[in-house]
Amino acid sequence: MTAPSPALALGDDALVLSHRLGEWAGHAPVLEEEVALANIALDLLGQARVLLSLVGDEDELAYLREERAFRNLQLVEQPNGDFAHTIARQLYFSTYQTLLYGQLASGDSAVAPLAAKAVKEVAYHQDHAEQWTLRLGDGTTESHERMQRGLDALWRFTGEMFQPVDGLDIDCRTLRESWTASVTAVVGRATLSVPDGPQTGAWTAGAGRQGLHTEPFGRMLAEMQHLHRSHPGASW
């Protein structure tokens, strides 16, 4: 199986998580959070469009590829679950994305211009996730328990973020160390615990980048692609 291009891998991350966050429309706990999640989803969709356009036709790549052709991290395809679960996923990914784009912005790869422009918006995504982690973790007994469950459930998917991607000139070791330090600090301030156990496993490490996805992804993809596939060539 051929290795994904950097733009395809990062574009798929942004596209898939954008769709997942968009699923909160009409279901967020408060109106202000409805707007915040929608704005983060739109930021990610904008990133996806730029990145996928570096590879080919963005619409075809989004709506006509089969499941095995997507190269996103398994983390971003995980279902929203409850609000705390979504925040845990966002904390893990946005911290990674902020650090990754920070490294890429100073390089000369094809994705460097996008990284340089997006680094401020992904820093906002990270801050949003951190503030909610603190509110939920140091809130009620119920919110604390839900936030801890979210962190625990998604931990096994985080190791994949630090696997090398061909064409991305990044220091994976530094990225992992910085990510771990940042997440650990926030989780500690929220009176929560960093999950025990390894971040990687035989069935998870690198699987999304290789086109191997978890069961929920197929259902999400069918929903995301339904309209385009039902009306091929249609235009507004």
C-alpha positions as a printed Julia matrix, in Angstrom:
236×3 Matrix{Float64}:
   0.0    0.0     0.0
   1.49   3.35   -1.04
   2.27   5.97    1.57
  -0.07   8.98    1.69
   1.11  12.4     0.64
   1.46  14.82    3.55
  -1.28  17.08    2.19
  -3.68  14.14    1.83
  -3.03  12.85    5.34
  -3.42  16.25    7.01
  -6.32  17.2     4.76
  -8.19  14.05    5.67
  -7.6   14.72    9.38
  -9.17  18.16    9.03
 -12.03  17.02    6.78
 -13.13  14.12    8.98
 -12.95  16.03   12.26
 -14.81  18.93   10.66
 -17.65  16.58    9.81
 -17.68  15.07   13.28
 -17.89  18.51   14.91
 -20.6   19.52   12.44
 -22.72  16.67   13.8
 -23.19  18.76   16.96
 -25.32  21.29   15.04
 -28.62  21.47   16.88
 -27.34  19.27   19.71
 -24.73  21.31   21.59
 -25.39  21.88   25.31
 -25.69  25.67   24.99
 -26.14  28.08   22.09
 -22.73  29.69   22.55
 -21.08  26.29   22.25
 -23.12  25.53   19.15
 -21.5   28.56   17.49
 -18.02  27.72   18.82
 -18.06  24.14   17.55
 -19.43  25.26   14.19
 -16.65  27.81   13.84
 -13.98  25.23   14.66
 -15.56  22.87   12.13
 -15.46  25.59    9.48
 -11.81  26.37   10.25
 -10.95  22.71    9.77
 -13.0   22.5     6.58
 -11.07  25.47    5.2
  -7.81  23.73    6.01
  -9.05  20.55    4.36
  -9.98  22.36    1.16
  -6.53  23.93    0.81
  -4.69  20.72    1.62
  -6.8   18.47   -0.61
  -6.52  20.93   -3.5
  -2.77  20.33   -3.39
  -3.48  16.69   -4.2
  -6.32  16.89   -6.72
  -9.97  17.89   -7.03
 -11.17  18.58   -3.49
 -14.77  17.48   -4.13
 -13.77  14.19   -5.72
 -11.34  13.48   -2.92
 -13.94  14.22   -0.26
 -16.99  12.57   -1.78
 -15.89   9.87   -4.22
 -13.12   8.01   -2.45
 -13.78   4.7    -0.76
 -13.05   4.17    2.92
  -9.65   2.53    2.41
  -8.43   5.53    0.4
  -8.75   7.93    3.35
  -5.56   8.52    5.33
  -6.82  10.32    8.44
  -5.86   9.46   11.99
  -8.24   7.04   13.66
  -8.61   9.53   16.51
 -10.54  12.1    14.46
 -13.06   9.58   13.13
 -14.22   8.47   16.58
 -17.9    9.25   17.32
 -18.73  12.36   19.3
 -20.12  10.49   22.3
 -21.18  12.91   25.01
 -19.85  16.46   25.17
 -16.95  15.5    27.46
 -15.92  12.79   25.0
 -15.85  15.35   22.19
 -13.75  17.72   24.29
 -11.25  14.95   25.09
 -10.88  14.2    21.38
 -10.47  17.91   20.65
  -7.89  18.37   23.39
  -5.76  15.52   22.09
  -5.99  16.53   18.43
  -5.82  20.31   18.67
  -2.75  20.13   20.91
  -1.12  17.88   18.31
  -2.18  20.1    15.42
  -0.91  23.28   17.08
   2.52  21.78   17.7
   2.66  20.12   14.28
   1.74  23.3    12.39
   4.23  25.23   14.47
   6.99  22.95   13.21
   5.73  22.88    9.62
   5.3   26.65    9.38
   9.05  27.19    9.58
   9.84  24.62    6.91
   9.7   24.65    3.12
   7.3   21.81    2.41
   4.2   22.21    0.25
   2.03  22.46    3.36
   4.17  25.15    5.07
   2.1   28.12    3.77
  -1.12  26.56    5.06
   0.5   25.76    8.4
   1.75  29.34    8.79
  -1.74  30.74    8.17
  -3.58  28.18   10.28
  -1.34  28.11   13.34
  -3.28  30.91   15.06
  -6.68  29.35   14.5
  -5.6   25.92   15.72
  -4.12  27.59   18.81
  -7.65  28.9    19.46
  -9.01  25.38   19.01
  -6.53  24.16   21.59
  -7.42  26.92   24.05
 -11.13  26.16   23.64
 -10.54  22.48   24.4
  -8.31  23.27   27.37
 -10.84  25.65   28.93
 -13.62  23.08   28.65
 -11.37  20.36   30.04
 -10.75  22.55   33.08
 -14.45  23.39   33.49
 -15.59  19.8    33.23
 -12.75  18.23   35.18
 -12.95  20.66   38.07
 -16.72  21.0    37.96
 -19.32  18.63   39.36
 -18.74  15.0    40.23
 -20.69  14.01   37.11
 -18.73  16.29   34.75
 -15.43  15.15   36.29
 -16.28  11.48   35.77
 -17.46  12.03   32.2
 -14.33  13.98   31.28
 -12.1   11.27   32.72
 -14.0    8.59   30.8
 -13.51  10.54   27.58
  -9.77  10.89   28.16
  -9.46   7.2    28.99
 -11.49   5.98   26.02
  -9.53   7.92   23.4
  -6.03   7.53   24.81
  -5.24   4.41   22.76
  -5.67   6.39   19.54
  -3.12   9.09   20.38
   0.06   7.14   19.62
  -0.69   7.25   15.89
  -0.16  11.01   15.85
   3.56  10.54   16.41
   4.23   8.07   13.62
   6.35   9.52   10.76
   4.55  10.63    7.61
   6.61  10.5     4.43
   7.24  14.02    3.14
   6.7   15.75    6.48
   9.98  17.01    7.88
   9.11  16.96   11.57
  10.81  15.86   14.74
   8.38  13.18   15.95
  10.18  12.7    19.25
  10.04  16.4    20.13
   6.42  16.51   18.98
   5.47  13.63   21.28
   7.35  15.09   24.25
   5.81  18.55   23.83
   2.34  17.1    23.35
   2.62  14.88   26.4
   3.85  17.76   28.56
   1.06  20.08   27.39
  -1.76  17.55   27.79
  -0.44  16.35   31.15
  -0.33  19.91   32.49
  -3.92  20.67   31.44
  -5.26  17.35   32.7
  -3.53  17.88   36.04
  -4.95  21.38   36.43
  -8.39  19.93   35.74
  -7.93  17.51   38.68
  -7.97  14.63   36.21
  -5.45  11.86   35.49
  -3.51  11.08   32.34
  -4.59   7.55   31.36
  -2.3    4.64   32.18
  -0.99   2.25   29.58
   0.67   2.56   26.19
  -0.53   4.97   23.54
   0.01   2.47   20.77
  -1.19  -1.04   20.13
  -0.78  -3.57   17.37
  -4.15  -2.73   15.85
  -4.07   1.06   16.2
  -0.57   2.41   15.61
  -0.44   3.96   12.16
  -3.55   2.16   10.94
  -5.5    5.22    9.82
  -2.59   6.53    7.78
  -2.52   3.13    6.06
  -6.21   3.31    5.15
  -7.4    0.99    7.92
 -10.25   2.53    9.88
 -12.51   1.75   12.8
 -16.1    0.61   12.37
 -17.78   4.01   13.0
 -15.89   5.61   10.11
 -17.77   3.68    7.43
 -21.12   4.92    8.7
 -19.86   8.49    8.97
 -18.46   8.38    5.44
 -21.73   7.06    4.01
 -23.57   9.98    5.55
 -21.0   12.55    4.44
 -20.96  11.31    0.83
 -24.65  10.45    0.4
 -25.89  13.65   -1.25
 -23.01  13.94   -3.71
 -23.22  10.29   -4.73
 -27.02  10.45   -5.05
 -26.86  13.42   -7.47
 -23.6   13.12   -9.44
 -22.71  16.24  -11.39
 -25.44  18.33   -9.77
 -24.81  22.03   -9.14
 -26.67  24.69   -7.2
